[in-house]
Amino acid sequence: MPDSVRWKFLAVAFAATMLSAAPAEARPWIYAGPPVVVPPPVVVAPPPPPVVIAPPPVTIIRPPPPVPPYEMVPLPRRGYVWEPGRWFWTPRGYIWRRGWWRRW
């Protein structure tokens, strides 16, 4: 393509582009007021869990044990010690356990 034809082609293309880009009518400016600033959404933390107050420890007061029954101490044995009987607490009440010989 010769140089003169190329320049004519480019001039026609440029003129067509400029004519097609020109607005048909001028648009008026519309003023909508000052810009509105929208704050970001507020994130609310979940409420803290409720405080559970533990009840005070329960003190169980048991009745005192009965008077120990009379128990005759047997004669001494070599290598053993006599342990007298005693009361033991169970959920059903006190139980008496007789004395016994314990190895020394």
C-alpha positions as CSV (number, residue, x, y, z in Angstrom):
1,M,0.0,0.0,0.0
2,P,1.5,3.3,-0.9
3,D,2.3,5.9,1.7
4,S,-0.3,8.5,0.5
5,V,-3.1,6.0,0.5
6,R,-2.2,4.8,3.9
7,W,-2.3,8.3,5.3
8,K,-5.6,9.0,3.7
9,F,-7.0,5.8,5.1
10,L,-5.8,6.7,8.6
11,A,-7.2,10.2,8.3
12,V,-10.7,8.9,7.3
13,A,-10.6,6.4,10.2
14,F,-9.6,9.1,12.7
15,A,-12.4,11.4,11.5
16,A,-14.9,8.6,11.7
17,T,-13.8,7.8,15.2
18,M,-14.0,11.4,16.3
19,L,-17.4,12.0,14.8
20,S,-18.8,8.8,16.4
21,A,-17.4,9.7,19.8
22,A,-19.0,13.2,19.9
23,P,-22.0,13.4,22.1
24,A,-25.4,14.0,20.5
25,E,-26.3,16.6,23.1
26,A,-24.5,17.9,26.2
27,R,-25.6,16.4,29.5
28,P,-26.1,18.9,32.3
29,W,-24.2,18.3,35.6
30,I,-26.4,17.0,38.4
31,Y,-25.4,18.0,41.9
32,A,-26.6,15.5,44.5
33,G,-25.2,17.3,47.6
34,P,-22.2,16.4,49.8
35,P,-20.9,12.9,49.7
36,V,-22.5,10.6,52.2
37,V,-20.1,8.7,54.4
38,V,-21.6,5.4,55.5
39,P,-19.8,4.0,58.6
40,P,-18.8,0.4,58.6
41,P,-21.2,-2.0,60.3
42,V,-20.8,-2.3,64.0
43,V,-19.8,-5.7,65.2
44,V,-21.2,-6.6,68.6
45,A,-19.4,-9.2,70.6
46,P,-21.6,-11.9,72.1
47,P,-22.4,-11.5,75.8
48,P,-20.1,-13.2,78.2
49,P,-21.2,-16.6,79.5
50,P,-23.2,-16.4,82.8
51,V,-21.2,-16.8,85.9
52,V,-22.1,-20.0,87.7
53,I,-21.6,-19.7,91.4
54,A,-21.0,-23.1,93.0
55,P,-22.9,-23.8,96.1
56,P,-20.9,-23.9,99.3
57,P,-19.6,-27.3,100.2
58,V,-22.0,-29.4,102.2
59,T,-20.9,-30.4,105.6
60,I,-22.4,-33.7,106.8
61,I,-22.8,-33.9,110.5
62,R,-23.1,-37.5,111.7
63,P,-24.4,-38.4,115.1
64,P,-21.6,-39.4,117.5
65,P,-20.9,-43.1,117.9
66,P,-22.5,-44.9,120.7
67,V,-20.6,-45.8,123.9
68,P,-18.2,-48.7,123.1
69,P,-19.3,-51.9,124.7
70,Y,-17.1,-53.5,127.4
71,E,-14.5,-55.8,125.9
72,M,-12.3,-58.0,127.9
73,V,-8.6,-57.8,126.9
74,P,-7.1,-61.2,126.3
75,L,-3.7,-62.3,127.7
76,P,-0.7,-60.9,125.9
77,R,0.9,-62.9,123.0
78,R,4.5,-62.7,122.0
79,G,5.0,-60.6,118.7
80,Y,1.4,-59.2,118.7
81,V,-0.3,-56.1,120.0
82,W,-3.9,-56.0,121.0
83,E,-6.0,-53.3,119.2
84,P,-9.3,-52.6,121.0
85,G,-12.5,-52.6,119.1
86,R,-13.9,-49.5,117.5
87,W,-17.0,-48.1,115.8
88,F,-17.0,-47.8,111.9
89,W,-19.4,-45.6,110.0
90,T,-21.4,-47.0,107.1
91,P,-24.3,-45.4,105.2
92,R,-26.6,-47.5,107.3
93,G,-25.1,-46.3,110.6
94,Y,-22.3,-47.3,113.0
95,I,-21.0,-50.9,113.1
96,W,-18.9,-52.2,116.0
97,R,-15.8,-54.2,115.1
98,R,-14.4,-56.3,117.9
99,G,-10.7,-56.0,119.0
100,W,-8.0,-58.0,117.2
101,W,-4.4,-59.0,117.5
102,R,-2.0,-57.1,115.3
103,R,1.5,-58.4,114.4
104,W,4.1,-56.0,115.8
